[in-house]
Amino acid sequence: MFGYYFDLALRSLRRNKALTALMVLAIALGIGASMTTLTVLHVLSGDPLPGRSNTLYYPQIDPRDGHGYLPGKTEPTDQVTWIDGMNLLQAKRADHQALMTGGDVAIQPDNTTLDPFYVDARYTSADFFPMFGVPFLHGRAWAAADDDAHARVAVISSQLNDKLFGGQDSTGKELRLSGTTFRIVGVIGDWNPNPHFYDLNRKNYNEDEDVLVPLSTSQDVGLIHDGSVNCWGNGGGGSTPDHNSPCVWLQFWAQLDSPAKAAAYQQFLVNYSEQQKALGRFQRPPNVRLRNVMQWLDYNQVVPDDVRLQTGLAFGFLLVCLVNMVGLMLAKFLRRAGELGVRRALGASKQALFAQLLVESGVVGLVGGAGGLLLALVGLWLVRRQPASYAALASIDPAMLLTTFLLALGASLLAGLLPAWRACQVTPALQLKSN
């Protein structure tokens, strides 16, 4: 029966090509606009580490003085001091833990055809790699012993490896970073999580870090720190604060593989805060948070407000297009009152006519969805030409491709409900008499 209704729908749509074109255009414009913005929102609000993000947590404690503190209302700091970061790292209370910050390093190539240039860098500890599931194209990560030994080792990105070594295995080779020689121990494969969840102080999206070195080593050789620094009291500030100064400038992440471990770790943070308060370092009562990756992204509101606003406006435009489509379908279906009356007189039920007209609405939706997909691809191409940091990420994936057609089909069926119902109320006798 569906095949019969589908054939009737195609015949009906071909009979009045102008009206059909207007309906298809209406749904295509609405779908194109809404899917362009919805795809951007989908990309920006996605899970940066699927399968891992629910076990990765960002611990927060509050080492500040009592100035401005409101019990139950004041959020703890977004970063940690050097002392607290090292204490949490050395406590080893999590399955994995990593202390880190970001910076810029000058690359001084051995290749005389290349001028020195700067790249983004990450100064971190050894657990960074297994905790975040970093894949390796060549070599391996450095070990915890390298952190303790302040070893001058480095891991580089495949892009930097291509630029400096022509894509060959560069493990074991030397790399000059800001005047200091490091030995390359590994080359990272395809890994660029978005949003840049583990350090939101630099860029939220499309942050490419080409060099990773041990945090301890970065402090020894004076590599440039490039991130936010927040101090209180007599804190000195500066690009890289003194290790004993009351300044937060490092990020700390912990991997906790079960809810029970997460609850125990949160209690550990409370106990640590109480201990530090007893020692005179902390002045505030324990004020801790333990958010996983997605909770951390929601807390920081990484999705730009303008993207959410544009998505809402686009769906409003889709609603306007659907209202126009209802009017066009109503005119089309009521114009066929004579044909529908004959079918009713020959024994077709109202339910059968209703199903026939909804199939016709669905066909319009699928054709409009195809047109909307083309418009969405054009819209995403225009987004990628924008100067925003997230622009390069605007591309459609299989999930959004399927969503395009489901949305178009659902919207057209919804728009066809009223016209189909009205058309089915036609009295067959009146139509036969008038014919």
C-alpha positions as CSV (number, residue, x, y, z in Angstrom):
1,M,0.0,0.0,0.0
2,F,2.8,2.4,0.8
3,G,4.2,1.9,-2.7
4,Y,0.8,2.8,-4.2
5,Y,0.6,6.0,-2.1
6,F,4.1,6.9,-3.1
7,D,3.3,6.6,-6.7
8,L,0.2,8.7,-6.2
9,A,2.3,11.3,-4.4
10,L,4.8,11.5,-7.3
11,R,2.0,12.0,-9.8
12,S,0.3,14.7,-7.8
13,L,3.6,16.6,-7.3
14,R,4.3,16.5,-11.0
15,R,0.9,17.8,-11.9
16,N,1.5,21.2,-10.2
17,K,5.2,21.8,-10.4
18,A,5.2,25.4,-9.4
19,L,3.4,24.7,-6.1
20,T,5.6,21.7,-5.5
21,A,8.7,23.8,-6.0
22,L,7.5,26.4,-3.5
23,M,6.9,23.7,-0.9
24,V,10.2,22.1,-1.5
25,L,11.9,25.5,-1.4
26,A,10.2,26.4,1.9
27,I,11.3,23.2,3.7
28,A,14.8,23.4,2.1
29,L,15.5,26.9,3.3
30,G,14.3,26.1,6.9
31,I,16.3,22.9,7.0
32,G,19.4,24.5,5.5
33,A,19.5,27.3,8.1
34,S,18.7,25.1,11.1
35,M,21.1,22.3,10.2
36,T,23.9,24.8,9.6
37,T,23.7,26.2,13.1
38,L,22.7,22.9,14.7
39,T,25.8,21.2,13.2
40,V,28.1,24.0,14.6
41,L,26.4,23.6,18.0
42,H,26.8,19.8,17.8
43,V,30.5,20.0,17.1
44,L,31.2,22.6,19.8
45,S,29.2,20.8,22.5
46,G,30.5,17.3,21.7
47,D,32.4,15.0,23.9
48,P,36.1,15.6,23.3
49,L,37.1,12.1,24.6
50,P,34.2,9.6,24.1
51,G,34.5,6.6,26.4
52,R,36.9,8.4,28.7
53,S,35.4,11.7,29.7
54,N,33.2,10.2,32.5
55,T,36.3,8.9,34.3
56,L,38.4,12.1,34.0
57,Y,37.9,14.7,36.7
58,Y,39.1,18.2,37.3
59,P,39.7,18.7,41.1
60,Q,39.3,22.2,42.5
61,I,40.3,23.5,45.9
62,D,40.4,27.0,47.4
63,P,43.7,28.2,48.8
64,R,42.8,31.9,48.7
65,D,42.6,34.2,51.7
66,G,39.3,35.1,53.3
67,H,38.7,38.3,51.3
68,G,35.4,38.1,49.4
69,Y,34.5,34.6,50.6
70,L,30.8,33.8,50.8
71,P,30.0,30.4,52.4
72,G,28.2,28.1,50.0
73,K,28.3,30.6,47.1
74,T,32.0,31.2,46.2
75,E,33.4,28.8,43.7
76,P,37.0,27.5,44.3
77,T,39.8,28.6,41.9
78,D,39.9,27.2,38.4
79,Q,43.6,26.3,38.8
80,V,46.1,25.3,41.5
81,T,49.2,26.7,43.0
82,W,52.6,24.9,42.4
83,I,52.6,23.7,46.0
84,D,49.1,22.2,45.9
85,G,49.6,20.8,42.4
86,M,52.7,19.0,43.5
87,N,51.1,17.8,46.7
88,L,48.1,16.3,44.8
89,L,50.4,14.8,42.2
90,Q,52.7,13.1,44.7
91,A,49.8,11.9,46.8
92,K,48.9,9.5,43.9
93,R,45.3,9.0,45.2
94,A,43.9,8.6,41.6
95,D,44.4,5.9,39.0
96,H,46.3,8.5,37.0
97,Q,47.0,12.2,37.6
98,A,48.6,14.9,35.7
99,L,49.8,18.4,36.5
100,M,50.3,20.8,33.6
101,T,50.3,24.2,32.0
102,G,50.8,25.7,28.6
103,G,53.4,27.9,27.0
104,D,55.3,28.9,23.8
105,V,58.7,27.6,22.8
106,A,61.0,28.7,20.0
107,I,62.0,25.9,17.6
108,Q,65.6,26.2,16.3
109,P,65.8,23.8,13.3
110,D,69.0,22.1,12.3
111,N,67.7,22.5,8.7
112,T,69.2,25.7,7.5
113,T,66.3,26.2,5.0
114,L,64.0,26.8,7.9
115,D,64.0,29.9,10.1
116,P,63.4,29.7,13.8
117,F,59.7,29.8,14.7
118,Y,57.4,29.5,17.8
119,V,54.9,26.8,18.5
120,D,52.5,26.1,21.3
121,A,53.7,23.7,24.0
122,R,52.4,21.7,26.9
123,Y,54.4,21.2,30.1
124,T,53.0,18.2,31.9
125,S,53.7,15.0,33.8
126,A,54.0,11.4,32.5
127,D,50.4,10.3,33.2
128,F,49.1,12.8,30.7
129,F,49.5,10.3,27.9
130,P,47.8,7.2,29.2
131,M,45.1,9.2,31.0
132,F,44.0,11.0,27.9
133,G,44.6,8.1,25.5
134,V,47.2,9.9,23.4
135,P,48.1,7.7,20.4
136,F,51.7,7.5,19.2
137,L,52.9,7.4,15.6
138,H,56.5,6.7,16.6
139,G,58.2,6.1,19.9
140,R,56.5,6.4,23.3
141,A,55.7,8.8,26.1
142,W,58.3,9.6,28.7
143,A,58.1,7.8,32.0
144,A,57.5,9.0,35.6
145,A,61.2,8.5,36.2
146,D,61.9,11.1,33.6
147,D,59.7,13.6,35.6
148,D,61.7,12.8,38.7
149,A,65.0,13.1,36.9
150,H,64.0,16.4,35.2
151,A,65.0,14.7,31.9
152,R,65.3,16.8,28.8
153,V,63.0,14.7,26.7
154,A,60.2,15.8,24.4
155,V,57.2,14.5,22.5
156,I,56.2,16.2,19.3
157,S,53.2,16.3,17.1
158,S,53.1,14.6,13.7
159,Q,52.7,18.0,12.0
160,L,55.9,19.3,13.6
161,N,57.6,16.0,12.7
162,D,56.6,16.4,9.1
163,K,57.9,20.0,9.0
164,L,61.3,19.2,10.7
165,F,62.0,15.6,9.7
166,G,59.9,15.0,6.6
167,G,57.6,12.6,8.3
168,Q,60.4,10.1,9.2
169,D,60.7,8.5,12.6
170,S,62.5,11.2,14.6
171,T,62.7,9.4,18.0
172,G,66.2,9.7,19.4
173,K,66.9,12.9,17.5
174,E,67.7,16.2,19.1
175,L,65.4,19.2,19.1
176,R,66.5,22.8,20.2
177,L,63.7,24.5,22.2
178,S,64.4,28.1,23.3
179,G,68.1,27.4,23.4
180,T,68.0,24.1,25.2
181,T,68.6,20.7,23.6
182,F,65.9,18.0,24.1
183,R,65.8,14.4,22.9
184,I,62.6,13.3,21.1
185,V,61.1,10.2,22.6
186,G,57.8,10.1,20.7
187,V,55.7,11.4,17.9
188,I,51.9,11.8,18.5
189,G,49.5,10.4,16.0
190,D,46.1,11.8,15.1
191,W,45.0,13.5,18.4
192,N,43.4,16.9,18.7
193,P,40.4,16.8,21.2
194,N,37.9,19.6,20.8
195,P,37.0,21.4,22.9
196,H,40.5,21.9,24.4
197,F,39.0,20.7,27.7
198,Y,42.2,20.1,29.7
199,D,43.3,23.8,29.6
200,L,40.6,26.3,28.8
201,N,42.9,29.3,29.7
202,R,44.4,29.5,26.2
203,K,41.8,28.6,23.5
204,N,38.6,26.6,23.8
205,Y,38.8,25.2,20.3
206,N,41.4,24.2,17.7
207,E,44.4,24.5,20.0
208,D,47.4,22.8,18.4
209,E,50.2,21.9,20.8
210,D,53.2,20.7,18.9
211,V,55.7,20.1,21.7
212,L,55.2,18.4,25.1
213,V,57.9,18.3,27.7
214,P,58.1,17.3,31.4
215,L,56.8,20.1,33.7
216,S,59.8,19.8,36.0
217,T,62.2,20.3,33.1
218,S,60.3,23.3,31.8
219,Q,60.8,25.0,35.1
220,D,64.5,24.1,35.2
221,V,65.3,25.6,31.7
222,G,62.9,28.6,32.0
223,L,60.5,27.8,29.2
224,I,57.8,30.5,28.7
225,H,54.5,30.0,30.5
226,D,51.6,31.4,28.5
227,G,48.3,31.2,30.5
228,S,46.3,32.9,33.1
229,V,47.8,33.7,36.5
230,N,45.7,34.7,39.4
231,C,47.3,35.9,42.7
232,W,46.1,37.2,46.0
233,G,47.7,38.8,49.1
234,N,51.3,39.5,48.4
235,G,51.4,37.2,45.3
236,G,54.0,38.4,42.8
237,G,52.3,37.3,39.6
238,G,54.4,37.5,36.4
239,S,54.3,35.1,33.5
240,T,55.7,32.3,35.6
241,P,55.1,32.8,39.3
242,D,57.5,31.8,42.0
243,H,56.8,28.3,43.3
244,N,56.1,29.6,46.8
245,S,53.9,32.5,45.8
246,P,50.1,32.5,46.4
247,C,49.2,32.3,42.8
248,V,47.1,29.7,40.8
249,W,48.4,29.0,37.3
250,L,48.5,25.2,36.8
251,Q,45.8,22.6,35.8
252,F,45.4,19.3,37.6
253,W,43.5,16.3,36.2
254,A,42.7,13.0,37.9
255,Q,41.5,9.7,36.4
256,L,39.0,7.9,38.7
257,D,37.7,4.7,37.2
258,S,34.5,4.3,39.3
259,P,32.0,6.5,41.2
260,A,33.2,5.1,44.5
261,K,36.8,6.3,43.7
262,A,35.4,9.7,42.7
263,A,33.6,10.0,46.0
264,A,36.7,8.9,47.9
265,Y,38.8,11.4,46.1
266,Q,36.4,14.3,46.8
267,Q,36.7,13.4,50.5
268,F,40.4,13.3,50.1
269,L,40.3,16.9,48.8
270,V,38.2,18.0,51.8
271,N,40.7,16.3,54.2
272,Y,43.6,18.0,52.3
273,S,42.0,21.4,52.6
274,E,41.4,20.9,56.3
275,Q,45.1,19.8,56.7
276,Q,46.4,22.9,54.8
277,K,44.1,25.1,56.9
278,A,45.5,23.6,60.1
279,L,49.0,24.4,58.7
280,G,48.1,28.0,58.1
281,R,48.3,27.9,54.3
282,F,44.5,27.9,53.7
283,Q,42.2,30.5,55.4
284,R,38.9,29.3,54.1
285,P,36.9,26.3,55.1
286,P,37.1,23.3,52.7
287,N,35.7,24.5,49.4
288,V,36.1,21.7,46.8
289,R,34.6,20.6,43.5
290,L,35.2,17.5,41.4
291,R,33.7,17.8,38.0
292,N,34.1,15.3,35.1
293,V,35.0,16.5,31.6
294,M,31.5,17.3,30.4
295,Q,30.5,18.9,33.7
296,W,33.7,21.0,33.5
297,L,32.8,22.1,30.0
298,D,29.3,23.0,31.0
299,Y,30.6,24.9,34.1
300,N,32.9,27.0,31.8
301,Q,30.2,27.5,29.2
302,V,32.6,26.8,26.4
303,V,29.9,27.0,23.7
304,P,29.8,30.6,22.5
305,D,26.5,32.4,23.3
306,D,26.2,33.6,19.8
307,V,26.2,30.0,18.5
308,R,23.2,29.2,20.8
309,L,21.4,32.4,19.8
310,Q,21.9,31.6,16.1
311,T,20.6,28.1,16.5
312,G,17.5,29.4,18.2
313,L,16.9,32.0,15.5
314,A,17.4,29.4,12.7
315,F,14.8,27.1,14.3
316,G,12.5,30.1,14.5
317,F,13.0,30.6,10.8
318,L,12.3,26.9,10.2
319,L,9.0,27.4,12.1
320,V,8.1,30.3,9.8
321,C,8.9,28.1,6.8
322,L,6.6,25.3,8.1
323,V,3.7,27.8,8.6
324,N,4.1,28.8,4.9
325,M,4.3,25.1,3.9
326,V,1.0,24.5,5.8
327,G,-0.7,27.2,3.7
328,L,0.7,25.8,0.5
329,M,-0.3,22.2,1.3
330,L,-3.8,23.3,2.4
331,A,-4.3,25.0,-1.0
332,K,-3.0,22.0,-2.9
333,F,-5.0,19.4,-1.0
334,L,-8.3,21.3,-1.1
335,R,-7.8,21.9,-4.8
336,R,-8.0,18.1,-5.2
337,A,-11.3,17.8,-3.4
338,G,-13.0,16.3,-6.5
339,E,-10.4,13.6,-6.8
340,L,-10.5,12.8,-3.1
341,G,-14.3,12.7,-3.2
342,V,-14.3,10.1,-6.0
343,R,-11.9,8.0,-4.0
344,R,-14.2,8.2,-1.0
345,A,-17.2,7.3,-3.1
346,L,-15.4,4.2,-4.4
347,G,-14.9,3.0,-0.9
348,A,-11.6,4.6,0.4
349,S,-11.8,5.4,4.1
350,K,-10.8,8.7,5.6
351,Q,-7.8,7.0,7.2
352,A,-6.6,5.8,3.8
353,L,-6.9,9.3,2.3
354,F,-5.2,10.8,5.3
355,A,-2.3,8.3,4.9
356,Q,-2.0,9.0,1.2
357,L,-1.8,12.8,1.8
358,L,0.8,12.3,4.6
359,V,2.9,10.2,2.3
360,E,2.8,13.1,-0.2
361,S,3.9,15.5,2.5
362,G,6.7,13.1,3.4
363,V,8.0,13.0,-0.2
364,V,8.1,16.8,-0.2
365,G,10.0,16.7,3.0
366,L,12.6,14.2,1.7
367,V,13.2,16.3,-1.4
368,G,13.3,19.4,0.6
369,G,15.8,17.7,3.0
370,A,18.1,17.0,0.1
371,G,17.9,20.6,-0.9
372,G,18.4,21.7,2.7
373,L,21.5,19.5,3.0
374,L,23.1,21.3,0.0
375,L,22.3,24.6,1.6
376,A,23.7,23.4,4.9
377,L,26.9,22.4,3.2
378,V,27.2,25.8,1.7
379,G,26.5,27.4,5.1
380,L,29.1,25.3,6.8
381,W,31.6,26.3,4.1
382,L,30.9,29.9,4.8
383,V,31.3,29.3,8.6
384,R,34.8,27.8,7.9
385,R,35.8,31.0,6.3
386,Q,35.1,33.0,9.5
387,P,37.9,34.1,11.8
388,A,36.4,32.3,14.9
389,S,38.7,29.7,16.6
390,Y,36.0,27.0,16.1
391,A,35.4,27.8,12.4
392,A,37.6,25.0,11.0
393,L,35.6,22.4,12.9
394,A,32.3,23.2,11.1
395,S,31.7,20.1,9.1
396,I,28.8,17.6,8.9
397,D,29.2,14.1,10.2
398,P,27.1,10.9,9.6
399,A,24.9,11.6,12.7
400,M,24.0,15.1,11.5
401,L,23.5,13.9,7.9
402,L,20.9,11.5,9.2
403,T,19.4,14.2,11.4
404,T,19.0,16.4,8.4
405,F,16.6,14.0,6.7
406,L,14.8,13.0,9.9
407,L,14.2,16.6,10.7
408,A,13.0,17.4,7.2
409,L,10.7,14.4,7.2
410,G,9.3,15.1,10.6
411,A,8.8,18.8,9.9
412,S,7.0,18.0,6.6
413,L,4.7,15.4,8.2
414,L,3.9,17.9,11.0
415,A,3.1,20.6,8.4
416,G,0.9,18.1,6.5
417,L,-1.3,17.1,9.4
418,L,-3.8,20.0,9.3
419,P,-4.1,20.1,5.5
420,A,-4.5,16.3,5.3
421,W,-7.2,16.3,8.0
422,R,-9.1,19.2,6.4
423,A,-9.0,17.5,3.0
424,C,-10.4,14.3,4.4
425,Q,-13.5,16.1,5.8
426,V,-14.8,16.8,2.2
427,T,-18.3,15.3,1.7
428,P,-18.1,12.8,-1.3
429,A,-21.7,13.5,-2.4
430,L,-21.2,17.2,-2.8
431,Q,-18.0,16.7,-4.9
432,L,-19.7,14.1,-7.1
433,K,-22.7,16.3,-7.6
434,S,-20.5,19.3,-8.5
435,N,-18.6,17.2,-11.0
